[in-house]
Amino acid sequence: MLAFKNYDFKKYNISLLVVVTMLISIGIFLIKQVRPDDYKKQIIGLIGGLLLAIIVSLIDYHFIAKFYIVLYLINLVLLLLVKFIGVEHNNAQRWLDLKFFELQPSELTKIILIIFFAKVLTMFEHKINNGIFLLIIIILMAVPTYLILTQTDLSTSIVLMTVFAMIVFSAGLSWKIILPLLIIGIPGFFGLFWYVQQDYQKLLTHYQQQRILSILNPEAYPATMYQQENSVQAIGSGQLTGKLFSDNSTALRGYRHVPVAESDFIFSVAGEELGFIGCCFILSLFAFIIYTCLSTARKAQDKMGMLIAVGIASMFAFQIFVNIGVVTALLPNTGIPLPFLSSGLSSLASSMIAIGLIINVRLQQKKIMR
């Protein structure tokens, strides 16, 4: 299971753990500014997350991937449990009450599906351009995605679809398939974007539609844009160096008018407290993580390790891009947490498992790519 003899411990990426610890520590400070009583659970999450990442880093990802079917089925069971006995917050039913904390299975879905499809696409790499095989894996992807959509969690569904597309592309999908998809898909996307703006559309809920319409015409939807507009003002008020050392009166902070600032809008707190320089520093830490993931993919000992690393890099990159795009009012409000910074133990746990997998892939001795 551990197979230490196959590990090159000289490659154990301590720097990645240090960067992640720095990000989580910054997040703890920012959460404390918003919710002075809630940051303690994030400290527990930091300690537990580091332990989780280290444990995962020492368990051969080939061994973990042997249980790909079991993991997929467990994931479906958890998502079904959410549907029937899930806990509801803010008109969204996405959590399971485990008494000591509330688990959000959709966060674990990201990691499970990355492992699942990395294993499947490695086993059947010779069929990657077969139409029937592509249809099968699309269905396998669609089932958990649909269950998450029924939780009204559109944002996580988009993350899953993006990661899936990147993994399939990296697995060797032929350009003979990609180009026709792009020729059909790009106009189709704009057509779909037009359709969801219409009064008679049936794909989105009324609230989801308003979020799209509000970003196109903010003045017509002041209530919907309230969160994002206050977020932008909070970030702008931080200016170059932030208010942390210049103004100790946290009661006057703009992010106090931003709902769930401790979670999806934590970057607005960073902008006001740490300023432009602090935000650039945070982005540089994220850039290091994504670069490490892509570097690990390039140096992976086999195709499965490469696909796992590509999937994790895609997951982090997309979530960071969309979260900051929402917080700065460049994108419609989607409710995606910012990895490592946002409050929430489920998000933190899935991110730390991902980091453990990246370290594990990097530890494996290089072999000839199959």
N, C-alpha and C positions, 0 to 999 in steps of 0.2 A: 504493500500500500504506500509506504513512504519512499521506498527505493532510493535511499540516500546515496547508494553507489553510483546512481545515474546523475546525481546533482553535482554541479560545479559551484561550491559555496563561495568561491571568489566572486561570483556574479550576483550574490545576494544583494539586492538593491536597497540598501539601508537609506540612501538618499531619497528614494520614493516614499518610504515610510516617514521620513523627516518632513518632507514637503506636505504630505497628507496631514501629519500632526499639526503643522503650522496652520494649515487651512482650517482644520477643525477647531483649533485654539482661537483663531480669529473669529470663527463662527460663534463660539461660546461667549466671547466678549460682546459681540454684536447682539446676540440673543439676550444677554443680561441687560443690555441697555433698554431693550423693549419690554422684556418680561423678567424682572428681577428674581421671580420665584421659580422660573422654569428652566434656567440654564443648568441646574444641577444634574438633571437627567442626561443632558448632553455631555457632561463630564464623565458620567458613567458610560455613556455611549462611546466616548473617546477611548477609555480604558478597555472596554469590552470589544470595541471595533479593532483596536490594534492586536488584541489577543486573537480575534477571529481571523484577521488578515494573516498573521503569522502561522496559525494552524493550517489554513487553506494553502498557504505557500509551501507547506511541507508535505502535503498530500498530493501525490502524482495526479495531474489532471487527466491522464489516461485512465486511472482507476476511477476517478469521479465520473468520467464520461461513460464508463461501463454501465452505469445506472441511468442512462439517458431516458429510457422509456419510463422507468419508475419515477424519475424526477418530473417528467412531462405529466404523468398521471396525477402525481401528488399536487402539482400546480393546478390542474383542472379541478381537483377536489377542493382545494383552498378557495379557488375563485367561485365555485358553486356554493360553498359554505357562506361566502360573503353575500351572495344573492339571496340566501334564505335566512341567515341569522346574523348578517353583518350589521355593524354599528353605523349610524348615519350622522354626518356632520355637514352643516351648510348645504343641505339638500343633495348630498352625495353619499352613497352607501358603499364604502370602500374598505372598511376595517373590520377585523375580528377582535373581539374583546378577550384577551388572554389574562385578564385580571391585573397582572403586574405591568403590562403595557398593551397598547393596541397595535396589532400587526396589520400592515397593509400588504396583502399578498401580491398585488400588481408590481410592487417594487422587486420582489423576488422573481417574478415572472421574467423580468429583463435578463437576469443572470441565467436562469434555468433555460430559457429559449436560446441564448447564445451558446451554451454548452450543447444543447440538444441539436441545433442545426449545424454546429461545427462537427459534431460526431456523424450525423446523417450525411452531410455533404462530403465528408472524408470517406465514409464507407461506400458511397455511391457516386464518387467523383466522375466516373466514366459515363454517368447518366445525366450529368448536370444540364446538358442541352436537349434532353429528351422531353417532349411536350407533356407526356403522361406523368413523368416524375416531377416536373415543375408544378403541374396541377396538384399533385399529392402534397408536396411540401407547402404550397400556398394554402391548401385546406387545413393542414396541420397548424399553420400560422394563424389562419382566420378564426379557428375555434376559440383559443384563449383571448384573441383580440376582440372578438365579439362579446365575450363574457365581461371583459373590462369596459367595453363601450356601454354595456347595460348598467354599469355602475355610474354612468355619466362621466367617465374618465377619458375624455377625448384625447387629452394631452399624452397620457401614457401610451395609448393606442398608436398615436403618431410616432412616438419614440420607437415602439416595437417595429412598426412597418419600415421606418428608416434604417434601423439596425439590420433587420432582415434583408432589405435590399442591398446593403453594403456587404453583408456576409455572402449572399448569393453571387454578387458581382465579383468579389474577391476569390470565390471558389472556382472561377473560370468560366462564367457564363459567356457564351459566344456573342460577338458584336453583331452577328446576323440576327440575333434575338433582341439585343439591347437597342439597336438603331430603330427597328420598327416600333418597339415599345415607346421610345422617345418621340418618334414622329406622331404616334397616336396619343401618347400620354401628355405631352406638353399642351397641345390644343385642348385635350380633354380636361386638363387641370383648370385652364382658364374658363372653359365652359362650365365646369363644376363650381368654380368660384363665383361666376355670374349667377348660376342657378340658386346657390344657397342664400343669395341676397334677396331673392324674390319672396313675396308674401305667401305664395303657394308651395314653397319648398317643403319637403318632408324629411330631409336627412338630419337636420339639426333641431335641437329644442329651441324654443323662442329665445331663451336666455343666451344660448350659444350663438344664435344668429345675431343678436344684438351686439355681442362682443366684436363680431366681424364688422358690422355696420358702423359701430362706434369708432373704430380705428380709421375708417374711411371718412367719417364725418363727425368728428368729436363734438362739435358745437350742438349737434342734434341729440346727443345722448350724454348729457352731463352726469347723470346718475351712474351710468355704466362706466364712464371714464374717470369717475371720482378717484378710484384707487390709483390708476396709472398717472393721472395728472398730479396728484399729490406726491407720488413717487418721484416724478421728474423734478418737481420743485425742491424736494428734499435733497436729491442728488446735486442739483445746481447750487443749492445754498452752501454745500460743502466746499465749493470752489477748489483751489489748488491743494491746500493742505488739510482741509477738514476742520471741524469744530472741537475735536477731542481735547486739544491743548489750549484752545483760545476761548472756549465758552463752556464752563462746567455746569451750566443750568440745563439739564436734560429735559426739563419740563417745556422748554421752548423749541424742542426739535420738531422739524417738519414731519419726520417719519411717524410721529405719534398720531398723525391723521391718515396713516396708510394702514388699512386693515390687513391682518396676518403679515405684518412686517417681519415677524420673527421666522417666517417660513418662506413662502414663495417670493416675497419682496424683501428678502434680507439684504439684497444688493443696494437697496435705497438707503438702508442704515449705514452700510459701508461707505456709500458716496457722501453722506452728510458727516459722518464721524471722521473718516479717514481722507476724504477729498480725492481729487483726481490722481494724486501720486499713490495713495493707498489702494485705489481701485486698479491702477496699472500694476502694482505689486501683486495683487490677488490674481489678476489675469495672467501675469507671468508665471505664477505657481501652477495655474490651470494648464498653461501652454507646456510647461515642463512635464506634467502628467500625461497629456495627450501625446507629446513627442516620445516619451518613454514607452507608451503603449504601441505606437507605430514602429519604433525601433525594435521592440520586442517581437512584433509581428515579422519584421524583416529577418530577424536572427533566429526565429523559432526553429526547433529541430524537425518539425513535421508540419503538414498542412493543417491538422486539427489545432495545433498550438497557434499557428498563424491566424486561423479564422477566429479563434477565441480572442486573441489580442486585437484583431481588427474590429470585432463586434464591440468590445469594451471601449476602444478608442472612439468608435462611432457613437456609442451611448453617451459617453462623457461630453464629446464635442457638441452633439446635437442639443443635449440638455442645457449646457452652458450658453450656447448661442441663443436658444429660444428663451430661456429664463431672463437673460440680460436684455434681449430684444423686447420682452414684455415689460420689464421694469422701466425701461427707457421709452416706452410707448411707441416702439417701432413695429411691434407685432401685436395681434389681438391677445387679450388676456387668456392664457391657457392653463395656468395652475401647475407648472412644472417646478419642482424644487431645484435649488442650486446645489449640486453635489458638495458634500462635506460642510457647507456653511449653513444651509437651512435647518431649522429645527425639525426633528422627526427621527426616531430611532430606526424605523423600517428603511428609510432612504439611506441613512448612514450605514446600516448593516449591509445592504446590497452593494453600496459603493466600496465598502471595505472588503467584502468577498471578492469583488472585481479586482481590487488592488492585490489581494492575495493570489489570485489566478495569474495576474501579470507577472508577479515575482516568480511564481511556480514555473510558468512557461520559460522564463529567462534562465532559471536554474538548470533546466534540462540541457544535457550536453548536445551540441550541434551534430545532426546527422544529415545525410543527403536527403533532400526534399523528395517525398514520394509522389 
